[in-house]
Amino acid sequence: MGMKNNIMFAIVLILGIILGAFLGDVLGKYETWEWLNYGKEIGLKEPFILDLYILKLTFAIMINITIASIIGFVIAAFAYKKYI
């Protein structure tokens, strides 16, 4: 795989995660599909603030991993390998 293919693969995986999370959010409102939204948040609950008197930097990251986003990730990976 060349550098261009690696970047394309990463983009496809990110789009798969986003699409999976979106579908999980939409379908998770129905009782039958609630399990798609089961997941865990990983990251900083409160942002880290670095105050340098003339410059204030704020760092924060939060990742929400759900079953739907994992399914989207796996489908995107298989689709990429099969069609590209």
Sequence and secondary structure as in RCSB ss.txt:
>XXXX:A:sequence
MGMKNNIMFAIVLILGIILGAFLGDVLGKYETWEWLNYGKEIGLKEPFILDLYILKLTFAIMINITIASIIGFVI
AAFAYKKYI
>XXXX:A:secstr
  HHHHHHHHHHHHHHHHHHHHHHHHHTTSGGGGGGG EEEEE SS EEEE SS EEEE  EEEEEHHHHHHHHH
HHHHHHHH 
